[in-house]
Amino acid sequence: MEPKVKRTKTAEQAMASLMSLCARAERSSGDALRLMRGWGLGESDARRVLDRLIAARFIDDVRYAEAFVRDKSRLAGWGAYKIAAALYRKGVERKVVDKALQQIDRQAGVEQLRELLRRKLRSIKTASASDAKAKLVRYGVGRGFAISDVCECVEELIDEQD
């Protein structure tokens, strides 16, 4: 499916626009390519502009992935699986994603998961413990945490509650 062309831009206009956007916030190479396709740039022109932006360090997927992982793990409370999926959708290479995910402190992530589940448990209205467990597991996995960590934390919380 062809992307909608909102307003066409030349390669130079695209370069200037992306430089401005990248100066304000980190962008991935996939984001930049998607924007340029939306501006009606041909694939070769888009590649040339992207290469110039990378050479000038306006776009750096490693830097972008590291910042994304920091923000989503600490501030948004996402787990590694959800973060990785979001980065893949943004066009970041697997090896870059894997390296960026290494900065997540597993123990801090489990503590964060436990707190998220504890808050969710207070808001759940169920008749049985098994319903509560199922809802908590779905919630934890939906936040991108490993199923083993989620199940372990859910068991602890249900045991505490009883």
QUIGI-V703562 format. One record per backbone hydrogen bond with DSSP energy under -0.5 kcal/mol. CO is the residue of the C=O (numbers start at 0). NH is the residue of the N-H. If there is no record, write none. Layout:
BEGIN
CO:NH / CO:NH
END
This chain:
BEGIN
3:5 / 9:13 / 10:14 / 11:15 / 12:16 / 13:17 / 14:18 / 15:19 / 16:20 / 17:21 / 18:22 / 19:23 / 20:23 / 20:24 / 26:59 / 27:31 / 28:32 / 29:33 / 30:34 / 31:35 / 32:36 / 33:37 / 34:38 / 35:40 / 36:39 / 37:5 / 37:6 / 38:8 / 41:45 / 42:46 / 43:47 / 44:48 / 45:49 / 46:50 / 47:51 / 48:52 / 49:53 / 50:54 / 51:55 / 52:57 / 52:58 / 53:56 / 59:63 / 60:64 / 61:65 / 62:66 / 63:67 / 64:68 / 65:69 / 66:70 / 67:71 / 68:72 / 69:73 / 69:74 / 70:74 / 70:75 / 71:77 / 78:82 / 79:83 / 80:84 / 81:85 / 82:86 / 83:87 / 84:88 / 85:89 / 86:91 / 87:90 / 89:29 / 92:96 / 93:97 / 94:98 / 95:99 / 96:100 / 97:101 / 98:101 / 99:102 / 100:103 / 103:105 / 104:108 / 105:109 / 106:110 / 107:111 / 108:112 / 109:113 / 110:114 / 111:115 / 112:116 / 113:117 / 114:118 / 115:119 / 116:120 / 117:121 / 118:122 / 119:122 / 119:123 / 120:123 / 123:125 / 127:131 / 128:132 / 129:133 / 130:134 / 131:135 / 132:136 / 133:137 / 134:138 / 135:139 / 136:140 / 137:141 / 138:142 / 139:144 / 140:143 / 142:78 / 143:80 / 145:149 / 146:150 / 147:151 / 148:152 / 149:153 / 150:154 / 151:155 / 152:156 / 153:157 / 154:158 / 155:159 / 156:160 / 157:161
END
